[in-house]
Amino acid sequence: MRHLSLIMLCSLCLSAGYWGGLFHHNSSLTYWGGKPSYAAQEAKAEEVTNALIQSSDWVARIADQVMPSVVHIESTWKSSSSGKVIASETGSGVIVTFGKEGTKYVVTNRHVIRNAQPKDIVVQLQDGRQVHPAQKWDDEKTDVAVMRLPVTDVIPAEWAESKDVKIGNFVLAMGSPFGLSQSVTLGIISAKSRRELALGTKSESLINQDFLQTDAAINPGNSGGPLIDLRGRIVGINTAIASSTGGSEGVGFSIPSNMVKHIVEQLLEHGRVDRAYLGVTLDDQFTLEEARTLGLGNTKGARIEAIEAQTPAARANLLKNDVVLSVNGIDIEDERHLINIISMMVVGSKANLVIQREGQRETIVVLLGDRAELESR
């Protein structure tokens, strides 16, 4: 308990430093004999204390606002033949709305509920009610899942635009770490666009990675819970941690809200995620140094290693060793970034690719295909 208090205090002190720590720069002190007067020291201490209290109260208001939308989830996976429990999982989720009807859903991680039937999933609401979802959908490639709630008298959380999140922004991680429901931790966005994470066997199939990194404490049981900004909006869904101990070490990862919304909308509309594709193999060893030798400066892009026959890329005459620099005006950072951008575009839409080929830049228009057709070959 003492250790937890110290961690909380340090976080709050950091918060106060952000909100009110510049007071020292703007304050004038009364000096007597070359030293600050006792009255001035007291005034300064009071000023800092008030800033700390205001910061703490603000975080408390956000937590109070969002907490009714956060749920605890328990799921069991049973043998289809014997009915015996094979495994169980606990996690978190957040209530949201989609569609004109304002239907209430819970968004969570696929690995929290992946093999469980709706009747074997228990969603515990903040008021203590326990319900089974009416339906569930999930996407293996992003670890996103969504469940339709059988109740309507619940409070949904709002979404933020994850593209607007900045490194250093304060965030709250909410959920049920170690089964301790309605828990809140405070931290910052440590990094964005983490795309090459080895997250263990549960995540080997995550081809669409674009994680936000946070130092807000995330532990087992937080999976599927929301990462919240200081306006009380969802910026991400907490998914994984990098840890040598199994517990939080200040390196947590959340799926950005824009990706989550896109996946959920696809699942609810089609029952699956329609992913566009080019039909290329990309060079995952292409480095920034190599890009510079090609005259690309700090624009790395993604280099094509091979073109698959009878694919959108082949029909558009893309070639081996072409470097894709941008798609529809979006600069490409690396091969995984290109995969994410293309896969989230509409199947059948046109993508304007700026490429570098043999030292010259060209624009090539590609009519995007459906990845499902490629995978069914």
N, C-alpha and C positions, 0 to 999 in steps of 0.2 A: 504494500500500500504506500509506503514511504517513497519507494522508487517511482511508482506511478505519479505521485504528487509532484515529484521533482521534474519529471518529464512534462507534465502539464504546465507547471510554473514556467519552465524554460520556454515553452511554446507561447505562453501568454506574454512573457517578457519580450519575446521577439515581435509579437504582434504590437505591443505598446511602442516598441522602438520604431515600427513602421508608421503607426498612426500619429504618435505624439513625440517621438524621440528627437524631433528637430527643435523642440522648445528651447533647448540649451543654446542653440545658435541664435535664437531670436530674443532671448531673455537678457535683461540687464541685471547685474548683481551689485549690491551695495558693498563697497570695500571699506575696511577700517584697518589701518596699519598693514595694508598689503594683503589681507585675507578676507574672504567673503564673510559678511556678518551672519550671526546665528539665525536672525530673522530671514535673511535671504536664502539660507540653506533650507530652512523649514518651508519657505514658499516654493522653492524648487522641488522639494520632496513631495509637497502637496500637489504640485502641477503634474509631476510624473505619475503619482498615484491616481489622480483623476483621469489621466490619459489611459492608464492601464485598465481602470474600471470601465471606462467607455468602450474600450476595445473588447473587453470581456463580455460586457452587456450586449454588444453588437453580435458577437458570435453566439451568445445564448439565444438571442432573438431569432437568428437564422435557424439554429437547431430546433427551436420550438416551432418554427414555421414549417419545417420540412419533415420533422419526426413522424407526424401522422401518415406520411406517404411511404415510410420505410417499413418493410415486412421481413419477418423471419420465415425461412423455408426449410422444410424437412422432406426428403424424398427417399423412397426405398425401391430397389430394383428386384423384382421377383422372377423366379424361374417360370417360364410359360408352361412347363410340364408339371412340375411338382407344387408350384406356388410358394416355395420356400424363398426367404429373403436371401439374395445373393450379396447385396451391398447396400449401404445407405449413405446419404450425403446431407449435410446441412449447409445453408448459405443464406444469402440475403437477397432482397429485391426492392424495387421501387415502383409505386403505382403511378401510371401515366394514363393519358387519354389519347385515342386515335380515332379518326373518322368524324363525320358530321354529327353522328348520334351521340358522341361523347362517351362511347363505351370505355369502361375501365379495364385496364390491363396491368399486369406486373411484368416488368422487364428484369431479366436476371442473366446469369451465365448458363450456357448449355450444359457445362459439366456438372452443374448443381442438380439438374433434373433429367439428364439426357436419356436414360433408359427406363425412366419411371412412367407409368401410366397416370393420367390425371387423378384417378381414385387413390393412387399411392403417393400423392403429393399433398402436403399440408402447408397452407399459407396462413401464418399467424399475423393478424392485423394488430395495430397498436393498441386497440381497445380490448385485446384478448381473444377476440373471435377467431376461430379456426375454420377455414373453408378449403374445399378442394377446387382447383381450377376447372372451368367448364371445358376448356380446350387448351392445347399447347402447340407451339411451333418452335423449331430451333434451326440454327444454321451452324454446321460443323466448321466451316472455313473461317468464321469470326468468333466462335464461342458465344454467340448471342442467342437468347431464347426469350419468348414472350408467352404469357398465359392470360387467357380471358377470365376475369373474375365473375363469379355468379352474383355478386352484390354491386349495388350502385352508390350506396351511402358511404363513400370513402373519398378521401381528399387526394387528388393527383398532384404531383410535382410538375414544375415547368421545365422546359428545355432551354439551355443556353447554346449559342453558336460556338462550338469548340474551336473553330478556326480563329476566333477572336481572343482565345486564351493566350496569355503571355507567360513566359518563364518568369517566375518570381511572384505570380499572383497567388494570394492565399486561397486555400480550399479546405473543405471539411470532408472527411471520409466517414460514411455512416453505414451501420449494419450490425451484424451479430458475430463479432469475433469470438471464437471458442464457445459459441452458443449464447453469449451474453448480449441479448437483444437490446436495441435502442442505444447503441454505443456511438460516440462521436469522438473523432480525433482531428487535430488541426495541423496543417502543414502548408507547403507551397508546391507549385508546379516546378519540378526540378529540370525537366527536359520535355521536348515534344518529338513526335515522329520517330519513336523507337520501333524499328521494323525487323530487326534480325535477332530476335530473342529465342533462345532454346529454353522452352518452358516445360520440358518434361513430356511424358507420354500422353498426358491429357491434352496437350496442345501441339502435337506433332503435325496435325493437319491444318494449322492456322496459317493459311497462305496469305490472308489479308491482315497484315499487322500494321498498325499506325499508332502505337500506344502513347498516352501521356504518362510521364513519370512523375511521381510525387513522393515526398518524404513524410506525408501524413501516414501514421501507423496503420498498416493493413495486415491483417492476420488471417489464418484459416477461419472460415466462417463469414468473412467480409465479402467473399466472392458474390458478385451480382448486385452488391449494394451501390448506392450512388456516390459520386464525387461531386461536391456542391460548391458553387462559387459564392462570393460574398453578397450576392443578390438572391441567394436561396434557389438557384437554378442548377439543373443537372449539366455538368460539363463532361462527365464520363461515367462508365460503369466499371467498378473495381474488379479486377480479374486475377492478378497474379502478383507474386513478390519474388525478388531475388534474395535468397537467404541461405546461409550455411548452417542455420540452427533450426529452421522450420518456423521461426517467428519473425516478427518485423525487425528489419535492420535499416529502415529508412529508405528502402528502394522498392516502391510499389508501382504497379502498372494498371492503367485504366483505358478501356476502349473509348475513344472520343465520341461525344454525343452525336456529332453529325453522321458518323459511320453507323452508330447504333440505330438512329432514326431511319436511315436509308434501308438497313437490313430489316427492321421491324415492319416498315411500310410494305416492303416486298413480300414478306412472309404473310402478312394479313391480306394482301391483295391477291397473291398468286398461290399461297401455300408453300412457296419455295422462293429462293433468291435467283432472279435472272441476272446472269453475269455476262457482260460483253467480253470479247477477246479479240486479239490480233492474229495469233497463230505464229508466234515467234518463240525461240529459245534465247534468253538473255544471258549475257556474260556476267556472272556474279563475282568475277575476279577483276572487273574493270575498275581501276583506281583513279583517284583524282590526279595523281602524277601522270598517268597515261593520258588522261583527258587534256592536261596542259601541254603535253608533247604534240597533241593534235591541234593545238591552237585554241582550245576551248576555255582557257583561263580558269576561273573558279566554277564554271558551269560544267558539272560532271555529266549529267544525262545518263542514258542507259544504252549500252552497245549490244547490237543484235548479233548473236552467235550463229543462229540458223533460222531458216524460214521453212515452215511446214507447208507441204503441198496442199492445194485446194483450200486455202484459208484466206481470210480478209487481207492479211499481209502479202500473201503471194499475188492476189488479184490486184493489189495496189502497187505492185512492183517494188516493194521494200526489198533490200538486199542485205546479205551478210556484211557485217562491219559497219553498217549504217549506225550512227549514234543519234538516238532520239533525244532532242533537247527540250522540246515543249509539246504539250497537247492542249489545243484550244486556248493557248495563251498562258498555260500553267507551266512554269519551269520544272523540269524533271530532275529530281535530286539523285536518284539511283534506280536500280532495276525494280526494287519492291515498290517504290513510289509509282513507277509507271504501271505496274500490275494493279495497284489500288485504284489509280485514276481511271484506267480503262475498265476495270471490272465494275465500277460504280456508275458507268455511263449506260445509257439506254441501248438495249440491243436493237440493231437496225439504224442507229443514228450515225452521223458522220463525225469523224475525228480528224481535225487538222493537225498533222504532225510536222513540226519543224525538225529536220534532220541535218546532220552533217555527213556528206558523202565525198570522200576523196578531197577533202579540204574545202568543199563548197557547200553552202547551205541551201536547202531546198524545202519547199512545203509540199507535202503529200497528203491527199485526202483519202481516208480509209473508211469504208462502210463496215461497221463493226458487226461481228457475228455473235451467235449464242454459244457460250462455252458448253452448255448442256449437249449440243449437237456434236461438238468435238469429243466430249467424254463418252458419248454413246457409240463412237465408231469402233 
